């Protein structure tokens, strides 16, 4: 929780943090300016001092922001602050901003504070071994401080309250996306994903429809069903709606890849490649988090989110390399690689958005290709878009969310790599330009609608923590898509 106050209101007797800009005078009441200078805190760092107040030991943290304060530097400072506060086991924290250095990034700072406690620990216990086997071991203690921020007079408190509320809604969407992705595949089945999305729909107020395996087949989602039928765990098809812009009939579709587990099918992955494949529904989590945030914000948009959720498994009834399968679009697809399954599920979901829901614009998001990781690493999301408006909206959303993006080509010469000699299209264009050709396979099912694609294969899940996110799911895409949707309806 974060409470905003002004410097004129006295700070409480808690852990105190003073943040100032580089080479800027600190105007925090009760702070000894000479003592602060004597500390010689280097820009981009934080020093902790312990002092006795009566018989109580109080901690004070002093941080100096770098002169060139961008999103990355802000995340690094928030990460340093988190480590210091965790070491102190702080429960209540007063943060005094000594100047206006954070004014342009205050919303991002609030978001980082709200996500500071976010970690996936509920399968970790204290080592408690109950005598009674039915007794539940206590959960591991989670770091959850309450913050009070004291703002200088140069800040508009009412405007900052609005920014804090926006940050809280976006942080909620990110947190939801992370939780969905972090759950192991034996827990987060397609049915469980649908149930959790329904719970979020009830909490926030968006509409949701869930279709089961019989309905999926009746609806003609042949490409999706071809992937799903190999698993004994039945698939689910989710359609979520949030319609809150009566001034236009325009509809934006957000389509998320929902592979709750991917073994690779008969193009089986090695063991090391499978262990994190519970994160292969990062795109689905992103669109669920985005529509949750948009609804909570009461954003003036018309958005539908579509998820085709299933597992890609090996069995006697699984699809095979060399199969030719149908699709909702009426196109026949040659399967040259059963580990290129996500684009098959997306094909039907995109077609459904374009033809049944009649979306005017479509953005799909998926942990789609290893090629994206080779090209851009783990910090930058690849974007392929055939529409300038969609690209500009995603780029603008990147600037305000801190989620880095890079546009990749969508030239027709690359789309030709998906040409099949046996069917209308094949599901892999090979290793060369793999991110672009995979995206262009998806575009082939958008029926000419303005379209964009986000490949989050590298950015959705990190095995180690960094300044942006804890270890595991990053929640990337939830805020990015929410902000892009708002941009598109301006």
C-alpha positions, 0 to 999 in steps of 0.5 A, spaced: 500 500 500 502 507 498 499 513 501 501 520 498 502 526 503 506 533 502 512 535 506 508 539 510 505 533 514 510 530 519 513 523 517 512 517 522 517 514 526 518 508 521 524 506 516 525 513 513 528 513 506 530 520 503 531 520 495 534 526 492 536 528 485 544 529 483 547 536 484 540 538 487 539 541 494 534 537 498 528 540 501 526 535 506 524 537 513 528 534 518 534 532 514 540 535 516 543 538 509 550 538 512 550 531 514 547 529 508 553 532 504 558 529 508 555 522 507 557 523 499 552 518 497 554 517 489 549 518 484 545 511 483 546 508 490 543 508 497 547 508 503 543 506 510 545 509 517 542 506 523 541 512 529 538 511 536 532 515 537 531 514 545 532 507 546 529 505 539 534 504 533 532 507 527 534 506 520 535 512 515 536 510 507 539 516 503 539 515 496 541 520 490 538 519 483 543 519 477 542 525 473 540 522 467 534 518 470 530 514 465 526 507 466 532 503 467 536 507 472 529 508 476 528 500 476 535 499 478 534 504 484 528 501 486 531 494 486 537 497 490 531 500 495 528 493 495 534 489 497 536 494 503 528 494 505 528 487 505 535 486 509 531 491 514 525 487 514 521 493 514 514 493 515 512 501 514 517 505 510 517 513 509 519 515 503 521 523 502 522 526 495 527 531 496 526 535 490 522 534 483 527 529 480 522 523 480 516 528 477 516 525 470 517 518 472 513 518 479 507 513 476 513 508 474 516 509 481 509 508 484 508 501 480 515 499 482 514 500 489 507 496 488 511 490 485 516 490 490 514 484 494 512 480 488 515 473 488 513 466 487 514 463 494 507 459 496 510 452 494 516 454 499 515 453 506 519 454 513 521 447 513 516 445 518 515 438 518 508 437 521 506 431 526 499 431 523 500 429 516 494 433 514 496 439 518 499 445 513 506 448 513 506 455 514 507 459 508 514 463 507 514 470 510 513 475 504 516 482 504 510 486 504 511 493 506 507 499 507 509 506 504 508 513 505 511 518 500 512 525 502 512 529 496 515 536 495 510 542 494 512 542 486 508 536 485 500 536 484 498 532 490 491 530 486 494 529 480 499 524 483 493 521 486 491 519 479 498 517 477 498 512 483 491 509 482 493 508 475 500 505 477 496 500 482 491 498 476 497 496 472 501 493 477 495 489 479 495 486 471 502 485 471 501 481 478 496 477 475 499 475 469 506 473 473 502 469 478 498 465 472 505 464 468 509 462 475 504 456 476 507 449 474 503 446 469 500 440 473 496 446 477 495 451 471 491 447 466 487 450 461 481 449 465 484 452 471 486 458 467 479 459 465 477 459 472 482 464 474 480 468 468 473 468 470 475 470 477 478 476 475 472 477 470 468 477 477 473 481 480 474 487 475 467 486 471 469 484 464 465 479 460 467 472 459 465 466 455 469 459 456 468 454 450 470 446 452 473 441 447 466 439 444 464 446 443 471 447 440 470 442 435 463 444 433 466 451 432 471 449 427 477 451 430 481 445 427 488 447 427 487 449 435 484 442 436 489 438 432 494 441 437 490 440 443 487 433 442 494 430 443 493 431 451 488 428 456 487 434 459 482 438 455 483 445 452 479 451 453 477 457 448 476 464 452 473 470 449 473 476 454 470 483 452 470 490 455 466 495 451 467 502 454 467 506 449 460 508 446 463 513 442 466 508 436 464 502 434 471 500 433 473 493 436 481 491 438 482 484 439 488 482 443 490 474 442 494 471 447 498 464 446 495 459 451 500 453 451 499 451 458 505 446 457 509 444 451 513 438 450 514 439 443 509 434 441 513 429 436 518 434 435 520 433 442 524 438 446 530 436 450 529 436 458 532 442 459 528 445 454 521 443 457 523 445 464 520 452 463 514 450 458 509 452 463 511 459 461 508 458 454 502 461 456 505 468 457 501 471 451 495 468 454 497 471 461 498 478 458 492 479 455 488 477 461 492 481 465 491 487 460 484 486 460 483 486 467 487 492 468 483 496 463 477 494 466 480 496 473 482 503 470 475 504 466 479 505 460 475 508 454 476 502 450 473 497 446 477 490 447 476 483 446 481 478 449 482 471 446 485 465 448 486 458 445 488 454 451 491 447 451 497 443 452 502 440 446 503 433 448 505 426 445 500 420 445 497 415 440 492 421 438 497 427 437 498 430 431 504 428 427 510 432 423 507 431 416 500 431 417 496 436 413 490 439 418 484 444 417 483 451 420 477 455 422 479 460 416 478 454 411 486 454 409 490 447 409 496 447 413 502 442 412 505 441 419 512 440 418 514 441 426 509 439 431 514 444 436 511 450 432 504 449 435 503 456 438 502 459 431 497 453 429 493 455 436 493 463 434 491 462 427 484 459 429 484 465 435 486 470 430 481 468 425 475 468 430 477 475 432 477 477 425 471 474 422 466 472 428 468 477 433 469 482 427 475 486 430 477 492 426 485 491 429 488 485 432 494 484 436 497 477 438 502 476 443 506 469 444 512 466 447 513 464 439 520 463 437 527 462 440 529 466 434 527 472 438 531 470 443 537 470 439 536 476 435 534 481 441 536 477 448 531 477 454 530 484 455 527 486 448 520 484 445 520 483 438 514 486 434 512 485 427 506 489 425 503 491 418 500 497 420 503 503 422 498 505 427 499 499 431 506 500 431 506 507 434 501 505 439 506 499 441 512 504 441 508 509 445 506 504 450 513 502 451 516 508 453 511 509 458 511 502 461 519 501 460 517 494 456 523 495 451 520 493 444 524 493 437 520 492 430 522 487 425 521 486 418 514 484 415 516 484 408 513 479 403 519 476 401 519 473 408 512 470 408 514 466 402 518 462 406 511 459 409 509 457 402 507 449 402 508 445 396 503 440 399 497 445 402 496 452 403 501 454 408 506 450 412 507 452 419 514 453 419 519 457 414 525 454 417 531 457 421 532 464 417 528 470 419 524 465 424 521 470 428 518 474 422 516 468 418 512 465 424 509 472 425 507 472 418 504 465 418 499 468 424 498 474 419 496 470 414 489 468 418 488 476 420 483 476 413 487 483 412 485 486 418 490 491 421 495 487 425 501 487 430 505 481 433 509 481 439 514 475 440 515 475 448 519 468 448 525 472 451 522 477 455 516 473 458 520 469 463 527 469 467 530 464 471 534 469 475 531 476 478 533 482 475 532 490 477 525 489 472 522 483 475 523 477 480 525 470 478 520 467 474 515 470 470 516 478 468 508 479 466 511 483 460 505 485 455 500 486 461 501 493 461 504 494 454 498 492 451 493 496 456 497 502 454 497 500 447 489 499 447 489 506 450 493 509 445 489 506 439 482 509 442 485 516 443 
